[in-house]
Amino acid sequence: MDKEAEAKLIRYIEKSTYRHRVFKTIGRGVKMPKEIADESGILQNHISNVLKQLKDKELAECLNPNMKKGRLYRLSEKGLYFLDKVD
C-alpha cells in the first residue's frame, strides 16, 4: 500500500469519532459488541454500524460470523498495522 492510500485510510478512521473510538477500543484484543460499547462509551446500537464500516475496509473481522449472539471481533492484520498510526 502506498503512502497516499495509507494516509487516506488513517483519515477515514480518524474522521469519525465513533470509528476511531471503536478501532482503538478493540485494539489488540478480541471483544464482543457489548464490551466495545461499554468500554468506548458508545451506545450498542451504533456499534454494529461501525463494525460493518471497519469490516468493509478490511480493518476488522468477525471470528464467528455464523453466531447470532456472542460474536467476537478483532482487528485484522491490516487493522493492527494501522493501530499505532492512528492518533
LUMKEGU-282890 format. One record per residue: residue in one letter; y, z, x of N, C-alpha, C, O in turn. Coordinates in steps of 0.05 Angstrom, whole numbers, padded with zeros to 5 digits, always signed. Atoms other than C-alpha are relative to their C-alpha. Layout:
aYZXYZXYZXYZX;...
This chain:
m-00024+00000+00017+00000+00000+00000+00025+00000+00018+00027+00016+00037;d-00024+00001-00017+00067-00019+00029+00020+00022-00007+00018+00035-00028;k-00020-00022+00003+00127+00028+00036+00015-00002-00027+00021+00018-00039;e-00015+00003+00025+00163-00002-00024-00016+00008-00024-00006+00021-00042;a+00018-00008+00022+00103+00007-00070-00003+00030+00000-00004+00043-00022;e+00002-00029-00002+00095+00078-00045+00025+00014-00012+00023+00032-00028;a-00026-00012+00010+00169+00094-00058+00002-00003-00030+00012+00015-00044;k-00001+00005+00029+00163+00064-00128-00018+00020-00015-00010+00030-00036;l+00019-00019+00013+00103+00108-00145+00011+00028+00002+00007+00044-00017;i-00012-00027-00003+00138+00170-00118+00022+00003-00021+00024+00024-00033;r-00021-00001+00019+00198+00154-00161-00011+00003-00029+00000+00017-00045;y+00013-00001+00026+00152+00144-00221-00009+00029-00006-00004+00039-00029;i+00009-00028+00004+00122+00214-00212+00024+00018-00004+00025+00035-00022;e-00023-00018+00001+00189+00247-00200+00020-00005-00022+00036+00013-00030;k-00019+00007+00021+00227+00211-00255-00004+00017-00026+00015+00023-00040;s+00006-00016+00023+00192+00252-00309-00006+00029+00008-00024+00033+00025;t+00004-00029-00006+00196+00328-00306-00029+00007-00007-00042+00022+00008;y+00027-00006+00008+00130+00332-00344-00020-00011+00020-00039+00003+00028;r+00019+00012-00019+00094+00283-00298+00000+00015+00026-00022+00022+00037;h-00003-00014-00025+00120+00319-00237-00014+00027-00001-00029+00034+00017;r+00012-00027+00002+00100+00388-00262-00030-00001-00003-00044+00016+00008;v+00029+00003+00004+00031+00366-00285-00013-00008+00026-00034+00003+00034;f+00010+00010-00026+00019+00329-00219-00002+00023+00020-00023+00026+00033;k+00000-00022-00019+00038+00390-00178-00018+00023-00009-00030+00036+00008;t+00017-00021+00010+00001+00438-00223-00030-00005+00005-00044+00013+00012;i+00028+00007-00006-00065+00401-00215-00005+00004+00030-00024+00016+00038;g+00002-00004-00029-00053+00398-00140-00027-00008+00011-00037-00030+00005;r+00026+00005-00013-00118+00402-00101-00023+00012-00016-00046+00012-00007;g+00020-00013+00016-00155+00437-00157-00012-00018-00022-00007-00042-00023;v+00012+00013+00023-00196+00418-00218+00007+00018-00024+00001+00042-00024;k-00010-00016+00022-00166+00440-00284-00004-00013-00027-00006-00037-00029;m+00001+00009+00027-00173+00436-00358+00028-00003-00011+00046+00011-00001;p-00028+00004+00011-00113+00413-00400+00013+00027-00008+00037+00030-00004;k-00011-00026+00008-00104+00485-00427+00011+00014+00025+00033+00026+00024;e-00009-00013-00024-00099+00512-00356+00026-00014+00011+00044+00000+00020;i-00023+00015-00009-00050+00457-00337+00025+00007-00017+00047+00012-00006;a-00022-00007+00018-00007+00473-00398+00010+00029+00006+00034+00033+00008;d-00008-00028-00005-00008+00548-00384+00015+00003+00027+00035+00016+00028;e-00012-00002-00027+00009+00540-00310+00026-00015+00003+00043-00007+00019;s-00023+00017-00003+00061+00486-00318+00023+00008-00020+00046+00000-00016;g-00020-00007+00020+00096+00516-00379+00006-00023-00019+00027-00022-00033;i-00003+00023+00018+00088+00450-00417-00019+00004-00024-00042+00012-00020;l+00017-00002+00024+00062+00451-00489-00025-00018+00003-00023-00040+00013;q+00026+00014-00004-00011+00430-00491+00000-00028-00013-00013-00046-00003;n+00000+00027+00013+00003+00372-00540+00013-00021+00017+00010-00045+00012;h-00013+00020-00018+00045+00338-00485-00019-00006+00024-00016-00027+00036;i+00016+00003-00024-00008+00347-00431-00017-00025-00001-00019-00039+00019;s+00018+00024+00002-00056+00293-00456+00015-00026+00005+00005-00044+00018;n-00017+00024-00005+00001+00242-00456+00005-00004+00030+00002-00026+00041;v-00007+00001-00029+00020+00259-00384-00025-00006+00016-00024-00022+00035;l+00025+00006-00015-00053+00259-00361-00007-00030-00003-00016-00042+00016;k+00005+00029+00003-00061+00189-00391+00018-00017+00018+00009-00036+00030;q-00019+00015-00017+00001+00165-00354-00010+00002+00030-00009-00019+00044;l+00009-00003-00028-00026+00193-00288-00026-00015+00005-00031-00026+00026;k+00025+00015-00003-00095+00163-00301+00006-00030+00001-00007-00045+00016;d-00006+00029+00001-00064+00095-00317+00010-00010+00028+00007-00033+00035;k-00010+00007-00026-00031+00096-00248-00020+00007+00022-00014+00005+00046;e+00022-00008-00018-00097+00119-00217+00007+00023+00019-00002+00024+00042;l-00008-00023-00015-00066+00184-00194-00017+00025-00007-00019+00044+00008;a+00017-00022+00009-00112+00230-00234-00025-00012-00013-00026-00036-00020;e+00025+00009+00012-00183+00225-00261-00013+00023-00015-00009+00047-00009;c+00015-00019+00016-00226+00259-00313-00028+00001+00011-00041-00020+00014;l+00027-00003-00012-00291+00286-00284-00022-00002-00021-00045-00009-00015;n+00020+00001+00022-00327+00289-00352+00011-00013-00025+00015+00000-00045;p-00014+00013+00023-00296+00236-00398-00015-00001-00026-00003-00005-00047;n+00016+00001+00025-00353+00238-00448+00001+00026-00016-00008+00027-00039;m-00003-00026+00014-00338+00311-00466+00024-00001-00019+00045-00013-00012;k-00023-00002+00019-00294+00323-00527+00017+00025+00007+00041+00024+00004;k-00014-00025-00007-00276+00394-00505-00008+00007+00028-00030+00001+00038;g+00006-00009-00027-00272+00424-00436+00001-00022+00021-00013-00020+00042;r-00003+00021-00021-00251+00361-00399+00013+00012+00025+00030+00029+00024;l-00011-00009-00026-00237+00372-00326+00015-00023+00014+00005-00046+00015;y-00017+00020-00013-00182+00335-00289+00006+00009+00029+00008+00032+00035;r-00009-00004-00028-00165+00328-00215+00016-00024+00008+00015-00045-00005;l-00014+00023-00011-00121+00284-00174-00020-00018+00014-00039-00008+00026;s+00017+00019-00014-00154+00221-00148+00007+00000+00030+00025+00014+00038;e-00007+00002-00028-00155+00204-00074+00028-00010+00003+00043-00001+00021;k-00027+00010-00001-00092+00164-00086+00020+00021-00008+00041+00024+00005;g-00017-00022+00008-00061+00223-00122+00003+00021+00022+00025+00031+00027;l-00002-00019-00022-00078+00270-00065+00017-00010+00023+00031+00005+00036;y-00017+00012-00021-00046+00221-00016+00030+00005-00006+00045+00010+00012;f-00028-00003+00007+00019+00227-00055+00009+00029-00005+00032+00035-00008;l-00006-00027+00007+00015+00302-00068+00021+00012+00019+00040+00025+00009;d-00019-00011-00020+00052+00321-00004+00026-00017+00003+00045-00008+00015;k-00024+00018-00002+00101+00263-00010+00019+00004-00024+00042-00005-00022;v-00017-00005+00024+00128+00286-00078+00013+00027+00004+00000+00047+00010;d-00015-00026-00003+00182+00340-00076-00008+00020-00021+00002+00042-00021;
